[in-house]
Amino acid sequence: MKKIFFSVTFLLAFITSNAQKDFQGMAVYESKTSTAEFKSRMDGNKDITPEMQKMIEERMKKMFEKTFILNFDKTSSIYKEEEKLDAPGQGGGGMRMMSSMMGGGGTYYKNAKDKMYTVDKEFMGKEFLVKDTLTNYKWKMEGEIREIGGYVCYKATAVIPASKTDFRNFRPKKEEDVKKAEEKAKAEGEKKTSFFDEVDLPKDITITAWYTMDIPVNQGPEAYWGLPGLILEVNDGKTTILCSKIVLNPKEKAEIKAPNNGKQVSQKEYDEIVMKKMEEMMEMNQGQGRRGGMEIRMGR
């Protein structure tokens, strides 16, 4: 009798272990970033014609509204933008560079067990492989509940430092504040004001996430993770990422592994590379007499 009980217990444990090992899910996310502040600045710029403004808004929509796919298992995930063909004249290095400056990248791999992430990024024609420790989100459970796509979700918030290399964190300064910065620089005999003198960067940003315990994996879109259920929606005050579709145990399994192309660097090293290149671009543009320091061309 004891042998039978042991055999049944072992069999159930074996089945459960393999079920967890083979478990996989796929989630589709729609990302949208508010561009209201930038549009208001364009409205007050007499140098921008209605035709130019329309073109800029279309380009901004292309950059700020994207679809991403998250493939995940019990301990790891890969997150990347849905592949789409660019229309003629809509691609180019400028778009890819702006995407990188807004936190974009190729494949974002997270391993919750090892607490490590790997993401491949292209910046200024060079490929980088950023490998580092996952962000330690100190989530605060807010006690609020709502439904997303039929799943019961719970609210959690966390405060993290704002990234200096993510353009989504920048806020355009008021015109009068920019003029004050220019007057101060002139009075102190410094160089012309740069792009960074025309924007504000908050010290911290508040992350609001909604997760469901119906899918008990501590994964989520982009760098987000660490909750007792899959994150279906997340907002950082500027960008909202919302899950629009979930498929559990899809017939076709995805290969969930870290990317390996590019020069390996830490997150700090990559940020320093980006900041240095941006400073070089600003100095070059200042030498050509452009106000605002840095000009970024989108498309060809």
C-alpha positions in Angstrom: 0.0 0.0 0.0 2.9 2.3 0.9 4.5 1.5 -2.4 1.4 2.4 -4.3 1.0 5.7 -2.4 4.6 6.6 -3.0 4.3 5.8 -6.7 1.2 8.0 -7.1 2.7 10.9 -5.2 5.9 10.6 -7.3 3.9 10.5 -10.5 1.8 13.6 -9.6 5.0 15.5 -8.6 6.6 14.5 -11.9 3.5 15.5 -14.0 3.3 18.9 -12.1 7.0 19.5 -12.5 6.9 18.9 -16.3 3.7 20.9 -16.7 5.4 23.9 -15.0 8.5 23.3 -17.1 6.5 23.2 -20.4 4.2 26.1 -19.4 4.4 29.1 -21.7 2.3 32.1 -22.5 2.1 34.9 -25.0 0.8 38.5 -24.4 0.3 41.3 -26.9 0.8 44.9 -25.6 -0.1 48.2 -27.1 2.2 51.1 -26.1 1.1 54.8 -26.3 3.0 57.9 -25.2 1.4 61.3 -24.6 2.8 63.9 -27.0 0.5 66.8 -25.8 3.4 68.9 -24.4 5.4 68.6 -27.5 2.4 69.5 -29.7 1.7 72.6 -27.6 5.3 73.7 -28.2 4.9 73.2 -32.0 1.6 75.3 -31.9 3.6 78.2 -30.5 6.4 77.9 -33.1 5.9 80.3 -36.0 8.6 78.6 -38.0 6.6 75.3 -38.2 4.0 75.4 -41.0 0.8 73.3 -40.8 2.2 70.9 -43.3 5.4 70.4 -41.3 3.4 70.0 -38.1 1.2 67.3 -39.7 4.3 65.4 -40.9 6.0 65.7 -37.5 2.8 64.4 -35.7 2.6 61.4 -38.1 6.3 60.6 -37.4 5.7 61.0 -33.6 2.7 58.7 -33.8 4.8 56.1 -35.5 7.4 56.3 -32.8 5.0 56.5 -29.8 2.3 54.0 -30.7 3.7 50.5 -31.1 2.7 46.8 -30.6 4.9 44.5 -28.6 4.9 40.7 -28.0 5.8 39.2 -24.6 6.6 35.4 -24.5 7.0 34.1 -21.0 7.4 30.9 -18.9 7.6 30.5 -15.2 10.9 32.2 -14.7 11.9 34.1 -17.9 10.5 36.2 -20.8 11.4 37.9 -24.0 9.8 41.2 -25.1 10.1 42.8 -28.5 8.3 45.0 -30.9 6.0 43.3 -33.4 7.8 43.2 -36.8 6.3 45.5 -39.4 7.6 46.7 -42.8 8.4 50.4 -43.0 6.7 52.3 -45.8 9.1 53.9 -48.3 10.8 56.9 -46.8 9.6 56.1 -43.3 12.6 54.2 -41.9 16.1 55.4 -41.5 18.7 55.8 -38.8 17.1 58.8 -37.2 14.0 56.8 -36.3 16.0 53.9 -34.9 18.2 56.3 -32.9 15.1 58.0 -31.4 13.6 54.6 -30.6 16.8 53.7 -28.7 16.7 57.0 -26.9 13.2 56.3 -25.8 14.1 53.1 -24.1 13.5 51.0 -27.2 15.6 48.0 -28.2 15.6 44.7 -30.1 14.8 41.8 -27.7 14.4 42.4 -24.0 15.2 39.2 -22.0 14.4 39.0 -18.3 15.3 36.1 -16.0 13.5 36.4 -12.7 15.3 33.5 -11.2 18.7 34.9 -11.7 17.5 38.5 -11.4 19.3 39.5 -14.6 18.3 41.0 -17.9 19.8 41.3 -21.4 18.7 43.7 -24.1 20.2 44.3 -27.5 20.2 47.9 -28.7 21.4 49.7 -31.8 22.7 53.3 -31.3 24.4 55.4 -33.9 25.0 52.4 -36.2 26.6 50.3 -33.4 25.1 47.2 -31.7 25.3 46.9 -28.0 24.3 44.0 -25.7 23.3 45.5 -22.3 23.5 43.0 -19.5 22.7 43.9 -15.9 20.8 43.2 -12.7 17.0 43.6 -12.8 15.6 46.7 -11.3 14.5 46.2 -7.7 11.0 47.6 -7.8 9.7 48.3 -4.3 6.1 47.7 -5.1 3.4 49.1 -2.9 0.1 47.2 -3.0 -2.7 49.8 -3.3 -5.7 47.6 -2.6 -7.6 48.7 -5.7 -9.1 46.2 -8.1 -10.3 46.4 -11.7 -10.9 44.1 -14.7 -8.7 44.0 -17.8 -9.7 41.8 -20.6 -11.7 39.5 -18.3 -8.9 39.2 -15.8 -9.2 40.5 -12.2 -6.3 42.9 -11.7 -4.7 44.5 -8.6 -3.0 47.8 -8.4 0.6 48.4 -7.3 2.9 51.4 -7.5 6.6 52.0 -7.2 8.9 55.0 -7.4 12.1 54.8 -9.4 14.8 57.2 -10.5 14.2 58.8 -13.9 16.5 57.7 -16.7 18.6 60.4 -18.2 18.9 58.5 -21.5 15.2 57.9 -22.0 13.6 60.8 -24.0 10.1 59.9 -22.7 11.1 61.3 -19.3 11.9 64.8 -20.7 9.5 67.6 -20.3 9.7 70.8 -22.4 10.4 73.9 -20.4 8.3 77.0 -20.7 9.6 79.6 -23.2 10.3 82.1 -20.4 12.4 79.6 -18.5 14.4 78.9 -21.6 15.1 82.6 -22.1 16.3 82.9 -18.5 18.7 80.0 -19.1 20.0 81.7 -22.2 20.5 85.1 -20.4 22.2 83.4 -17.5 24.6 81.5 -19.8 25.4 84.7 -21.7 26.0 86.7 -18.4 28.4 84.0 -17.1 30.2 83.8 -20.4 29.4 80.1 -20.9 28.6 78.2 -24.1 25.3 78.5 -25.8 22.4 76.7 -24.1 22.0 73.1 -25.1 19.0 70.8 -25.7 19.1 69.9 -22.0 18.6 73.5 -21.0 15.3 73.4 -22.8 13.9 70.4 -21.0 13.2 69.3 -17.4 14.1 65.9 -16.2 12.2 64.7 -13.0 14.3 63.2 -10.3 11.9 60.3 -9.8 8.9 58.8 -11.6 6.0 56.9 -10.2 5.1 53.5 -11.9 1.5 52.3 -11.7 1.0 48.7 -12.6 -2.1 46.4 -12.8 -1.4 42.7 -12.4 -3.5 39.5 -12.4 -2.9 36.6 -10.1 -4.8 34.4 -12.5 -1.5 34.1 -14.3 1.0 33.6 -11.5 4.2 34.6 -13.2 6.3 37.7 -12.0 6.8 39.0 -15.5 5.6 42.0 -17.4 6.4 44.3 -20.4 9.7 46.1 -20.9 11.8 46.1 -17.7 8.8 45.6 -15.4 8.6 42.5 -13.2 8.4 41.4 -9.5 4.7 41.2 -8.8 2.8 38.0 -7.9 1.1 37.9 -11.3 1.5 39.0 -14.9 1.4 42.7 -15.4 -1.4 43.6 -17.8 -1.1 47.4 -17.7 1.7 49.8 -16.6 2.0 53.6 -16.7 4.9 55.8 -15.9 3.1 59.1 -16.1 3.8 59.5 -19.8 3.6 56.1 -21.5 0.9 53.5 -21.0 1.5 49.9 -22.0 -1.8 47.8 -22.1 -2.2 44.1 -22.8 -4.7 43.5 -25.5 -4.4 39.7 -25.9 -3.2 36.7 -23.9 -2.6 33.1 -25.2 -1.7 30.5 -22.6 0.2 27.4 -23.7 0.2 28.3 -27.4 0.7 25.4 -29.9 3.9 27.0 -31.2 6.3 27.5 -28.4 8.7 30.5 -28.6 12.4 30.2 -27.9 12.9 32.2 -24.7 16.6 32.9 -24.5 18.8 36.0 -24.2 20.1 37.8 -27.3 23.8 37.6 -27.9 24.7 40.1 -30.6 26.6 43.3 -29.9 29.3 44.7 -27.7 28.5 43.6 -24.1 28.2 46.6 -21.7 26.5 47.3 -18.3 23.5 49.6 -18.2 25.7 52.3 -16.7 28.3 52.0 -19.4 25.6 52.1 -22.1 24.0 55.3 -20.6 27.5 56.9 -20.5 28.0 56.1 -24.2 24.6 57.6 -25.1 25.1 60.8 -23.0 28.6 61.3 -24.5 27.4 61.0 -28.0 24.5 63.3 -27.4 26.9 65.9 -26.0 29.1 65.6 -29.1 26.1 66.1 -31.3 25.0 69.2 -29.3 28.5 70.7 -29.6 28.6 70.1 -33.3 25.2 71.6 -33.8 26.1 74.6 -31.7 29.1 75.2 -33.8 26.8 75.4 -36.8 24.7 78.0 -35.1 21.6 75.9 -34.3 19.5 77.0 -31.4 18.6 74.3 -28.9 21.9 72.4 -29.3 20.7 69.1 -30.9 18.8 68.4 -34.1 17.5 64.9 -34.7 16.4 64.0 -38.2 13.7 61.3 -38.5 13.7 59.3 -41.7 15.8 59.9 -44.7 
